[in-house]
Amino acid sequence: MKVIVCGAGQVGWQIARQLSREEHDVTVVDRDPELVRRATDTLDVQGVTGFASYPDVLDRAGARDADMVIAATHSDEVNMVTCQVAYSVFNVTRTVARLRADSYLAPDYADLYRKEHLPIEVVISPEREVAEAALRRLSAPAAFDIATFLDGRAQLLGIQLDDDCPVLNTPLRQLTDLFSTLRAIVVGVRREGVLFAPDPEDQLFAGDQVYVFTHVDDVNRTLEIFGKEVKPQERIVIVGGGNVGLRVARALETGPRRMRLRVIERDRVRAEKAADELERTIVLHGDGMDAEILDEAGISRADAILAVTDDDKTNLLAAVRARAAGCPMSICLINDPSLATLMEPLQIDAYINPRATTVSSILRHVRYGRLRSVYAIGDGEAELIEAEVRSTTGIAGHAIRDIDFPEGALVGGILRDGEVIRPTGETRIEVGDVVAIFAMTKDVPEVIQLIHVGVTYG
């Protein structure tokens, strides 16, 4: 498949990297020659320098025979016009645009993106994706990462193992025997910064970060087994009243549990807007790094702080001050993935990477066939792939132990007739099953080949 990726920033580069690894014909377009040079030097892609919305630039990028255009520049308007030009001039019907402004995302204006108006097949909102990721983190605060699969019946939990974890030094095979009724499988382990798919004889050690695929009804039990206290969140302080913070506060206000919310926003106009739009949330105008403002927000009595400003340092320092004041849980929005190494020494419990959430969302819409979901893990280190098994799928009718999965891939769960099955080597994959597979990035193409799911848009 031939794909044009417009925008060579963090998101565009990651998408181009993933698609090029899967041996697709990728061209990257950006007005910054240095970003284009970085992409062509480090990836197996072609590059074109220029404004993506210009017809002649898209023409040079090969739009006349392109299968898809992904517009992920920093400008909403450029992304929208790029999709329009790709469709109207070059007849590219498969278009994806990243849009940030709330006004473009309002349901009242959804008709704007119909083919006869502004033809965009899929609209991706980073702010919306980040807000949903934040809500997932708050739903399982003891996990540093969380994603939902199998029609909401299973979750992938990222859990940091501390010195008091009761299952340290226990082989995973023995762990399965000890908790035979637990519908959970450790599919990935990050040790000393390196992520891998574990073997049954592998043990877990303090400092490991494990990814556990579990039935939703077993989430709390899973967290407890790995040494995490399960405590409901009732008092939340949100630092940042912009699009992300406002979305999270709105969702928590209208959620099933009554929560006490405080929002801190430095910009007066944003603070006033948040105060107008929120009904039961107290909005404070001030700096989230200011100890007095945090104290006024009741940080010492809060169950969690969610720092989601557009400045990484503000988020980090606000979280550190909150922990020093006695707040037991801190979650940060971090745009620079290199800062992720500071999470543990700063005792920050979880972070949200906008690039990872946006990339996951775009990949989910790019891939076709019966591939239902894709979730990028860490900084593009691995993926959790959810796919439906068809009669033509190579793994149909075979026991898992007889399927030639690559070493970096593990089946985490199977949805069959509405029930989640914890897979074993003897489990037979049947037509109609939905399988969730953890795969290291280098093994993703082989896994996709096994389940006969190509990469295109559908």
Salt bridges, closest charged atoms under 4 A:
GLU22 OE2 - ARG367 NH2 2.42
GLU34 OE2 - ARG37 NH1 2.42
ASP59 OD1 - ARG64 NE 2.94
ASP65 OD1 - LYS2 NZ 2.86
ASP102 OD1 - ARG247 NH2 3.05
ASP111 OD2 - ARG114 NH1 3.86
GLU116 OE2 - ARG114 NH2 2.35
GLU121 OE2 - LYS115 NZ 3.69
GLU127 OE2 - ARG100 NH1 3.27
ASP145 OD1 - ARG137 NH2 3.39
ASP151 OD2 - ARG153 NH1 3.77
ASP151 OD1 - ARG372 NH2 2.79
ASP162 OD2 - LYS228 NZ 2.84
GLU201 OE2 - ARG173 NE 2.61
ASP208 OD2 - ARG191 NH2 2.73
ASP217 OD2 - HIS215 ND1 3.79
ASP218 OD2 - ARG183 NE 3.06
GLU277 OE1 - ARG250 NH2 2.50
ASP287 OD2 - ARG266 NH1 3.90
ASP303 OD1 - LYS231 NZ 3.62
ASP349 OD2 - ARG323 NH1 2.57
ASP379 OD1 - ARG355 NH2 2.00
GLU381 OE1 - ARG190 NH2 2.62
GLU383 OE1 - ARG367 NH1 3.20
GLU386 OE2 - ARG372 NE 2.87
GLU388 OE2 - ARG370 NH1 3.13
GLU426 OE2 - ARG401 NH2 2.43
GLU430 OE1 - ARG416 NE 3.62
ASP433 OD2 - ARG416 NH2 2.66
ASP443 OD2 - LYS442 NZ 3.08
